[in-house]
């Protein structure tokens, strides 16, 4: 397996989708094959699970159910999409992965993080990202960005400020525990500045042809 799994993590409104689009464009212009996936979802089964997880009408969903549904979607995504792409030698850009379960359910809920790790070891077969970009943004800025989107707020986004602060601090604690895997970036900065930092790090991980990039 010669591919590279890169995950983007962080609080709501951190700009993960924007940065993934920029990274994908950069890799494609450089001639580097890549696959982009998001969680929950990314497969037919995963997309159905996503609808359940984010549905505002599912306000009574228990944390245990939430953990297992995220893990089920992740298991399908890993086996059906991520592992085949890695075996083809591709770069996989993944919008959220196991760290989100640890941050949202482990720190935010909170729930036993070792139980979450165990469930996800089964779901992923022990697959770990080669690099994780944590797009950190203060909760106040996160809320402001969500409100400015002009679309509905999903079930997770509806949770209160204290919940989202626990989530943010959880992400930062995960990054502190694995500094060799995480790169923490201040995502309150302009998107082009954030991309410059991610791109510079990516070029250290993956051979990039300057000729192909042009």
C-alpha atoms as an extended CHARMM CRD file, in Angstrom:
* protein
*
       214  EXT
         1         1  UNK       CA              0.0000000000        0.0000000000        0.0000000000  PROA      1               0.0000000000
         2         2  UNK       CA              1.9150000000        3.0200000000       -1.2900000000  PROA      2               0.0000000000
         3         3  UNK       CA             -0.7820000000        5.6960000000       -1.0720000000  PROA      3               0.0000000000
         4         4  UNK       CA             -1.0870000000        8.4650000000        1.4960000000  PROA      4               0.0000000000
         5         5  UNK       CA             -4.1080000000        9.1370000000        3.7070000000  PROA      5               0.0000000000
         6         6  UNK       CA             -4.4760000000       12.7760000000        4.7000000000  PROA      6               0.0000000000
         7         7  UNK       CA             -7.3430000000       13.7860000000        6.9660000000  PROA      7               0.0000000000
         8         8  UNK       CA             -8.6820000000       17.2650000000        7.6480000000  PROA      8               0.0000000000
         9         9  UNK       CA            -10.2210000000       17.8170000000       11.0510000000  PROA      9               0.0000000000
        10        10  UNK       CA            -11.5080000000       20.6290000000       13.1970000000  PROA      10              0.0000000000
        11        11  UNK       CA            -14.5590000000       22.4240000000       14.5590000000  PROA      11              0.0000000000
        12        12  UNK       CA            -17.5340000000       23.4070000000       12.4240000000  PROA      12              0.0000000000
        13        13  UNK       CA            -16.8840000000       26.2970000000       10.0700000000  PROA      13              0.0000000000
        14        14  UNK       CA            -13.1390000000       25.7180000000        9.9060000000  PROA      14              0.0000000000
        15        15  UNK       CA            -13.0070000000       25.6490000000        6.1190000000  PROA      15              0.0000000000
        16        16  UNK       CA            -12.2100000000       21.9750000000        5.5810000000  PROA      16              0.0000000000
        17        17  UNK       CA            -14.2200000000       21.7220000000        2.3600000000  PROA      17              0.0000000000
        18        18  UNK       CA            -12.4910000000       24.8000000000        0.9390000000  PROA      18              0.0000000000
        19        19  UNK       CA             -9.0250000000       23.4970000000        1.7490000000  PROA      19              0.0000000000
        20        20  UNK       CA             -9.7530000000       20.0300000000        0.3910000000  PROA      20              0.0000000000
        21        21  UNK       CA            -10.8790000000       21.5710000000       -2.8990000000  PROA      21              0.0000000000
        22        22  UNK       CA             -7.6840000000       23.6480000000       -3.0620000000  PROA      22              0.0000000000
        23        23  UNK       CA             -5.4790000000       20.6680000000       -2.2080000000  PROA      23              0.0000000000
        24        24  UNK       CA             -7.2090000000       18.4690000000       -4.7740000000  PROA      24              0.0000000000
        25        25  UNK       CA             -6.7270000000       21.1040000000       -7.4670000000  PROA      25              0.0000000000
        26        26  UNK       CA             -3.0620000000       21.4650000000       -6.5310000000  PROA      26              0.0000000000
        27        27  UNK       CA             -2.4600000000       17.7040000000       -6.6600000000  PROA      27              0.0000000000
        28        28  UNK       CA             -4.3130000000       17.2520000000       -9.9320000000  PROA      28              0.0000000000
        29        29  UNK       CA             -2.3410000000       20.0560000000      -11.5870000000  PROA      29              0.0000000000
        30        30  UNK       CA              0.8450000000       18.3940000000      -10.3420000000  PROA      30              0.0000000000
        31        31  UNK       CA             -0.2390000000       15.0880000000      -11.8730000000  PROA      31              0.0000000000
        32        32  UNK       CA             -0.6900000000       13.3530000000       -8.5190000000  PROA      32              0.0000000000
        33        33  UNK       CA             -3.7210000000       11.0120000000       -8.4880000000  PROA      33              0.0000000000
        34        34  UNK       CA             -6.0240000000       11.6840000000       -5.5670000000  PROA      34              0.0000000000
        35        35  UNK       CA             -9.3830000000       10.6500000000       -4.1790000000  PROA      35              0.0000000000
        36        36  UNK       CA            -11.5510000000       12.9500000000       -2.0600000000  PROA      36              0.0000000000
        37        37  UNK       CA            -14.0050000000       11.5810000000        0.5020000000  PROA      37              0.0000000000
        38        38  UNK       CA            -16.0820000000       13.0190000000        3.3270000000  PROA      38              0.0000000000
        39        39  UNK       CA            -17.5140000000       11.6990000000        6.5550000000  PROA      39              0.0000000000
        40        40  UNK       CA            -20.0840000000       10.6110000000        7.2830000000  PROA      40              0.0000000000
        41        41  UNK       CA            -20.9000000000        9.4010000000        3.7900000000  PROA      41              0.0000000000
        42        42  UNK       CA            -18.8090000000        8.7850000000        0.7000000000  PROA      42              0.0000000000
        43        43  UNK       CA            -20.6570000000        5.5920000000       -0.2460000000  PROA      43              0.0000000000
        44        44  UNK       CA            -24.2920000000        4.7860000000       -0.9860000000  PROA      44              0.0000000000
        45        45  UNK       CA            -24.6710000000        3.1920000000        2.4420000000  PROA      45              0.0000000000
        46        46  UNK       CA            -22.6790000000        5.9280000000        4.1620000000  PROA      46              0.0000000000
        47        47  UNK       CA            -24.7970000000        8.6690000000        2.5960000000  PROA      47              0.0000000000
        48        48  UNK       CA            -27.9400000000        7.0610000000        4.0110000000  PROA      48              0.0000000000
        49        49  UNK       CA            -26.3100000000        6.9260000000        7.4400000000  PROA      49              0.0000000000
        50        50  UNK       CA            -25.3190000000       10.5940000000        7.0330000000  PROA      50              0.0000000000
        51        51  UNK       CA            -28.9460000000       11.5870000000        6.5090000000  PROA      51              0.0000000000
        52        52  UNK       CA            -29.8810000000        9.9440000000        9.8000000000  PROA      52              0.0000000000
        53        53  UNK       CA            -26.9560000000       11.3800000000       11.7610000000  PROA      53              0.0000000000
        54        54  UNK       CA            -27.4550000000       14.9830000000       10.6580000000  PROA      54              0.0000000000
        55        55  UNK       CA            -31.2540000000       15.0490000000       10.6270000000  PROA      55              0.0000000000
        56        56  UNK       CA            -32.4640000000       17.7100000000       13.1230000000  PROA      56              0.0000000000
        57        57  UNK       CA            -35.4880000000       15.4810000000       13.7960000000  PROA      57              0.0000000000
        58        58  UNK       CA            -33.1550000000       12.8780000000       15.3650000000  PROA      58              0.0000000000
        59        59  UNK       CA            -32.5960000000       15.0580000000       18.4250000000  PROA      59              0.0000000000
        60        60  UNK       CA            -33.1690000000       12.1040000000       20.7820000000  PROA      60              0.0000000000
        61        61  UNK       CA            -30.3600000000       10.0060000000       19.2770000000  PROA      61              0.0000000000
        62        62  UNK       CA            -28.1990000000        8.5280000000       22.0390000000  PROA      62              0.0000000000
        63        63  UNK       CA            -24.4410000000        9.0000000000       22.0930000000  PROA      63              0.0000000000
        64        64  UNK       CA            -23.9240000000        5.2330000000       21.8110000000  PROA      64              0.0000000000
        65        65  UNK       CA            -26.0540000000        5.1380000000       18.6650000000  PROA      65              0.0000000000
        66        66  UNK       CA            -24.1570000000        8.1210000000       17.2670000000  PROA      66              0.0000000000
        67        67  UNK       CA            -20.7860000000        6.4390000000       17.8440000000  PROA      67              0.0000000000
        68        68  UNK       CA            -21.8800000000        3.2130000000       16.1740000000  PROA      68              0.0000000000
        69        69  UNK       CA            -23.4950000000        4.9270000000       13.1900000000  PROA      69              0.0000000000
        70        70  UNK       CA            -20.3970000000        7.0060000000       12.4940000000  PROA      70              0.0000000000
        71        71  UNK       CA            -18.2670000000        3.8720000000       12.7960000000  PROA      71              0.0000000000
        72        72  UNK       CA            -20.5590000000        1.9350000000       10.4370000000  PROA      72              0.0000000000
        73        73  UNK       CA            -20.3430000000        4.6520000000        7.7930000000  PROA      73              0.0000000000
        74        74  UNK       CA            -16.5640000000        4.7810000000        8.2700000000  PROA      74              0.0000000000
        75        75  UNK       CA            -16.1800000000        1.0100000000        7.9260000000  PROA      75              0.0000000000
        76        76  UNK       CA            -17.9630000000        1.0330000000        4.5700000000  PROA      76              0.0000000000
        77        77  UNK       CA            -15.9310000000        4.0200000000        3.3600000000  PROA      77              0.0000000000
        78        78  UNK       CA            -12.5930000000        2.4770000000        4.3180000000  PROA      78              0.0000000000
        79        79  UNK       CA            -13.2670000000       -0.8710000000        2.6810000000  PROA      79              0.0000000000
        80        80  UNK       CA            -15.0840000000        0.3800000000       -0.4040000000  PROA      80              0.0000000000
        81        81  UNK       CA            -13.1680000000        3.5740000000       -1.2440000000  PROA      81              0.0000000000
        82        82  UNK       CA            -10.1520000000        4.4610000000        0.9060000000  PROA      82              0.0000000000
        83        83  UNK       CA             -8.2260000000        1.1770000000        0.9210000000  PROA      83              0.0000000000
        84        84  UNK       CA             -8.6110000000        0.5890000000       -2.8450000000  PROA      84              0.0000000000
        85        85  UNK       CA             -7.3820000000        4.1350000000       -3.5240000000  PROA      85              0.0000000000
        86        86  UNK       CA             -4.3860000000        3.6840000000       -1.2330000000  PROA      86              0.0000000000
        87        87  UNK       CA             -3.5660000000        0.3820000000       -2.9150000000  PROA      87              0.0000000000
        88        88  UNK       CA             -3.5610000000        2.2100000000       -6.2530000000  PROA      88              0.0000000000
        89        89  UNK       CA             -0.9580000000        4.5580000000       -4.8030000000  PROA      89              0.0000000000
        90        90  UNK       CA             -3.2570000000        7.5680000000       -4.6090000000  PROA      90              0.0000000000
        91        91  UNK       CA             -3.4060000000       10.4090000000       -2.1250000000  PROA      91              0.0000000000
        92        92  UNK       CA             -6.6960000000       10.2540000000       -0.2190000000  PROA      92              0.0000000000
        93        93  UNK       CA             -8.0220000000       13.5420000000        1.1610000000  PROA      93              0.0000000000
        94        94  UNK       CA            -10.5900000000       12.7380000000        3.8390000000  PROA      94              0.0000000000
        95        95  UNK       CA            -12.9500000000       15.3380000000        5.3360000000  PROA      95              0.0000000000
        96        96  UNK       CA            -13.0760000000       14.0050000000        8.9360000000  PROA      96              0.0000000000
        97        97  UNK       CA            -12.0540000000       10.5840000000       10.2440000000  PROA      97              0.0000000000
        98        98  UNK       CA            -11.6380000000        8.8560000000       13.6120000000  PROA      98              0.0000000000
        99        99  UNK       CA            -10.4000000000       12.0050000000       15.3640000000  PROA      99              0.0000000000
       100       100  UNK       CA            -13.8200000000       13.5910000000       14.8340000000  PROA      100             0.0000000000
       101       101  UNK       CA            -15.4660000000       10.7390000000       16.7300000000  PROA      101             0.0000000000
       102       102  UNK       CA            -12.9950000000       11.2030000000       19.5660000000  PROA      102             0.0000000000
       103       103  UNK       CA            -13.5330000000       14.9720000000       19.6330000000  PROA      103             0.0000000000
       104       104  UNK       CA            -17.3110000000       15.1100000000       19.1960000000  PROA      104             0.0000000000
       105       105  UNK       CA            -18.4080000000       12.0030000000       21.0730000000  PROA      105             0.0000000000
       106       106  UNK       CA            -15.3620000000       11.4770000000       23.3060000000  PROA      106             0.0000000000
       107       107  UNK       CA            -14.8080000000       15.0530000000       24.4760000000  PROA      107             0.0000000000
       108       108  UNK       CA            -18.0470000000       16.7680000000       23.4590000000  PROA      108             0.0000000000
       109       109  UNK       CA            -20.6060000000       14.2410000000       24.7410000000  PROA      109             0.0000000000
       110       110  UNK       CA            -18.4680000000       13.1060000000       26.6640000000  PROA      110             0.0000000000
       111       111  UNK       CA            -18.0380000000        9.3250000000       26.2490000000  PROA      111             0.0000000000
       112       112  UNK       CA            -15.2960000000        6.8300000000       27.1300000000  PROA      112             0.0000000000
       113       113  UNK       CA            -12.6280000000        7.5410000000       24.5250000000  PROA      113             0.0000000000
       114       114  UNK       CA            -11.0690000000        4.0950000000       24.7970000000  PROA      114             0.0000000000
       115       115  UNK       CA            -14.4140000000        2.5590000000       23.8300000000  PROA      115             0.0000000000
       116       116  UNK       CA            -14.5550000000        4.8820000000       20.8240000000  PROA      116             0.0000000000
       117       117  UNK       CA            -11.0200000000        3.8910000000       19.8250000000  PROA      117             0.0000000000
       118       118  UNK       CA            -11.8990000000        0.2020000000       20.1220000000  PROA      118             0.0000000000
       119       119  UNK       CA            -15.0200000000        0.5280000000       17.9590000000  PROA      119             0.0000000000
       120       120  UNK       CA            -13.0730000000        2.4450000000       15.3470000000  PROA      120             0.0000000000
       121       121  UNK       CA            -10.1740000000       -0.0020000000       15.2760000000  PROA      121             0.0000000000
       122       122  UNK       CA            -12.7410000000       -2.5720000000       14.2140000000  PROA      122             0.0000000000
       123       123  UNK       CA            -14.3500000000       -0.1730000000       11.7220000000  PROA      123             0.0000000000
       124       124  UNK       CA            -11.0830000000        0.8570000000       10.0500000000  PROA      124             0.0000000000
       125       125  UNK       CA             -9.0300000000       -2.2880000000       10.4750000000  PROA      125             0.0000000000
       126       126  UNK       CA             -6.5330000000       -0.1370000000       12.3580000000  PROA      126             0.0000000000
       127       127  UNK       CA             -5.9760000000        2.2480000000        9.4330000000  PROA      127             0.0000000000
       128       128  UNK       CA             -4.3410000000        5.4890000000       10.5620000000  PROA      128             0.0000000000
       129       129  UNK       CA             -3.7850000000        8.7490000000        8.6650000000  PROA      129             0.0000000000
       130       130  UNK       CA             -0.2820000000        9.5900000000        7.5070000000  PROA      130             0.0000000000
       131       131  UNK       CA             -0.9860000000       13.2610000000        8.2630000000  PROA      131             0.0000000000
       132       132  UNK       CA             -3.8540000000       15.1540000000        9.8970000000  PROA      132             0.0000000000
       133       133  UNK       CA             -4.4480000000       18.8410000000        9.2860000000  PROA      133             0.0000000000
       134       134  UNK       CA             -6.3360000000       20.3640000000       12.2130000000  PROA      134             0.0000000000
       135       135  UNK       CA             -8.0460000000       23.5640000000       11.0890000000  PROA      135             0.0000000000
       136       136  UNK       CA             -8.5530000000       25.2810000000       14.4190000000  PROA      136             0.0000000000
       137       137  UNK       CA            -11.0120000000       28.1380000000       14.8130000000  PROA      137             0.0000000000
       138       138  UNK       CA            -12.4320000000       29.7770000000       17.9820000000  PROA      138             0.0000000000
       139       139  UNK       CA            -16.0000000000       28.7850000000       18.7900000000  PROA      139             0.0000000000
       140       140  UNK       CA            -17.2880000000       32.3470000000       18.3690000000  PROA      140             0.0000000000
       141       141  UNK       CA            -15.8560000000       32.5100000000       14.8450000000  PROA      141             0.0000000000
       142       142  UNK       CA            -17.1690000000       29.0300000000       14.0960000000  PROA      142             0.0000000000
       143       143  UNK       CA            -20.7000000000       30.0760000000       15.0650000000  PROA      143             0.0000000000
       144       144  UNK       CA            -20.4270000000       33.2920000000       13.0490000000  PROA      144             0.0000000000
       145       145  UNK       CA            -19.3780000000       31.3600000000        9.9520000000  PROA      145             0.0000000000
       146       146  UNK       CA            -22.1820000000       28.8390000000       10.3470000000  PROA      146             0.0000000000
       147       147  UNK       CA            -24.7530000000       31.6050000000       10.6510000000  PROA      147             0.0000000000
       148       148  UNK       CA            -23.4230000000       33.3440000000        7.5370000000  PROA      148             0.0000000000
       149       149  UNK       CA            -23.7730000000       30.2680000000        5.3270000000  PROA      149             0.0000000000
       150       150  UNK       CA            -27.4180000000       30.9450000000        4.6220000000  PROA      150             0.0000000000
       151       151  UNK       CA            -28.4640000000       27.3210000000        4.9110000000  PROA      151             0.0000000000
       152       152  UNK       CA            -30.1090000000       25.1700000000        7.5390000000  PROA      152             0.0000000000
       153       153  UNK       CA            -28.2350000000       24.0410000000       10.6450000000  PROA      153             0.0000000000
       154       154  UNK       CA            -27.8500000000       20.2720000000       11.0750000000  PROA      154             0.0000000000
       155       155  UNK       CA            -28.2840000000       18.2790000000       14.2900000000  PROA      155             0.0000000000
       156       156  UNK       CA            -24.6300000000       18.4750000000       15.3260000000  PROA      156             0.0000000000
       157       157  UNK       CA            -24.3070000000       22.1700000000       14.5350000000  PROA      157             0.0000000000
       158       158  UNK       CA            -27.3680000000       22.8840000000       16.7170000000  PROA      158             0.0000000000
       159       159  UNK       CA            -25.5690000000       21.7860000000       19.8710000000  PROA      159             0.0000000000
       160       160  UNK       CA            -24.6570000000       24.5680000000       22.2770000000  PROA      160             0.0000000000
       161       161  UNK       CA            -21.5550000000       26.6930000000       22.6410000000  PROA      161             0.0000000000
       162       162  UNK       CA            -20.2340000000       24.7030000000       25.6140000000  PROA      162             0.0000000000
       163       163  UNK       CA            -20.4400000000       21.4860000000       23.5950000000  PROA      163             0.0000000000
       164       164  UNK       CA            -18.4990000000       22.9900000000       20.7030000000  PROA      164             0.0000000000
       165       165  UNK       CA            -15.8760000000       24.4170000000       23.0600000000  PROA      165             0.0000000000
       166       166  UNK       CA            -15.3180000000       20.9310000000       24.4950000000  PROA      166             0.0000000000
       167       167  UNK       CA            -14.9990000000       19.6200000000       20.9510000000  PROA      167             0.0000000000
       168       168  UNK       CA            -12.4410000000       22.2610000000       20.0180000000  PROA      168             0.0000000000
       169       169  UNK       CA            -10.3630000000       21.6080000000       23.1260000000  PROA      169             0.0000000000
       170       170  UNK       CA            -10.6400000000       17.8860000000       22.4270000000  PROA      170             0.0000000000
       171       171  UNK       CA             -9.1480000000       18.3180000000       18.9700000000  PROA      171             0.0000000000
       172       172  UNK       CA             -6.2840000000       20.3500000000       20.4250000000  PROA      172             0.0000000000
       173       173  UNK       CA             -5.5850000000       17.6940000000       23.0510000000  PROA      173             0.0000000000
       174       174  UNK       CA             -5.5150000000       14.9990000000       20.3720000000  PROA      174             0.0000000000
       175       175  UNK       CA             -3.0240000000       17.0800000000       18.4020000000  PROA      175             0.0000000000
       176       176  UNK       CA             -0.8400000000       17.5970000000       21.4630000000  PROA      176             0.0000000000
       177       177  UNK       CA             -0.7830000000       13.8320000000       22.0290000000  PROA      177             0.0000000000
       178       178  UNK       CA              0.4060000000       13.1050000000       18.4620000000  PROA      178             0.0000000000
       179       179  UNK       CA              2.5130000000       16.0440000000       17.2820000000  PROA      179             0.0000000000
       180       180  UNK       CA              4.2210000000       13.9750000000       14.5770000000  PROA      180             0.0000000000
       181       181  UNK       CA              0.8960000000       13.2810000000       12.8460000000  PROA      181             0.0000000000
       182       182  UNK       CA             -0.9540000000       16.5640000000       13.3730000000  PROA      182             0.0000000000
       183       183  UNK       CA             -0.3370000000       19.9690000000       11.8670000000  PROA      183             0.0000000000
       184       184  UNK       CA             -2.4410000000       22.5810000000       13.6760000000  PROA      184             0.0000000000
       185       185  UNK       CA             -3.3220000000       25.6320000000       11.5890000000  PROA      185             0.0000000000
       186       186  UNK       CA             -5.1210000000       28.8000000000       12.6710000000  PROA      186             0.0000000000
       187       187  UNK       CA             -8.1180000000       28.5880000000       10.3270000000  PROA      187             0.0000000000
       188       188  UNK       CA             -9.3920000000       32.0310000000       11.2760000000  PROA      188             0.0000000000
       189       189  UNK       CA             -6.7620000000       33.3010000000        8.8270000000  PROA      189             0.0000000000
       190       190  UNK       CA             -7.6640000000       33.9360000000        5.1590000000  PROA      190             0.0000000000
       191       191  UNK       CA             -8.1770000000       30.7380000000        3.1590000000  PROA      191             0.0000000000
       192       192  UNK       CA             -5.2090000000       31.3930000000        0.8610000000  PROA      192             0.0000000000
       193       193  UNK       CA             -2.8680000000       31.7220000000        3.8380000000  PROA      193             0.0000000000
       194       194  UNK       CA             -4.1570000000       28.4620000000        5.3110000000  PROA      194             0.0000000000
       195       195  UNK       CA             -3.6970000000       26.7270000000        1.9560000000  PROA      195             0.0000000000
       196       196  UNK       CA             -0.1190000000       27.9900000000        1.6790000000  PROA      196             0.0000000000
       197       197  UNK       CA              0.7280000000       26.3310000000        5.0070000000  PROA      197             0.0000000000
       198       198  UNK       CA             -0.9620000000       23.0610000000        4.0680000000  PROA      198             0.0000000000
       199       199  UNK       CA              0.6140000000       22.9950000000        0.6300000000  PROA      199             0.0000000000
       200       200  UNK       CA              4.0840000000       23.5950000000        2.0530000000  PROA      200             0.0000000000
       201       201  UNK       CA              3.6320000000       20.6550000000        4.4190000000  PROA      201             0.0000000000
       202       202  UNK       CA              2.1390000000       18.4490000000        1.7040000000  PROA      202             0.0000000000
       203       203  UNK       CA              5.1710000000       19.0150000000       -0.4990000000  PROA      203             0.0000000000
       204       204  UNK       CA              7.3130000000       17.4790000000        2.2600000000  PROA      204             0.0000000000
       205       205  UNK       CA              5.1360000000       14.3570000000        2.3520000000  PROA      205             0.0000000000
       206       206  UNK       CA              4.5940000000       13.6940000000       -1.3380000000  PROA      206             0.0000000000
       207       207  UNK       CA              6.9800000000       13.9930000000       -4.2940000000  PROA      207             0.0000000000
       208       208  UNK       CA              5.5930000000       16.8760000000       -6.3620000000  PROA      208             0.0000000000
       209       209  UNK       CA              6.8020000000       17.5190000000       -9.8960000000  PROA      209             0.0000000000
       210       210  UNK       CA              7.2740000000       21.2450000000      -10.3420000000  PROA      210             0.0000000000
       211       211  UNK       CA              6.9490000000       20.7370000000      -14.0870000000  PROA      211             0.0000000000
       212       212  UNK       CA              3.6330000000       18.9120000000      -13.6520000000  PROA      212             0.0000000000
       213       213  UNK       CA              2.3870000000       21.5710000000      -11.2650000000  PROA      213             0.0000000000
       214       214  UNK       CA              2.8870000000       24.3960000000      -13.7250000000  PROA      214             0.0000000000
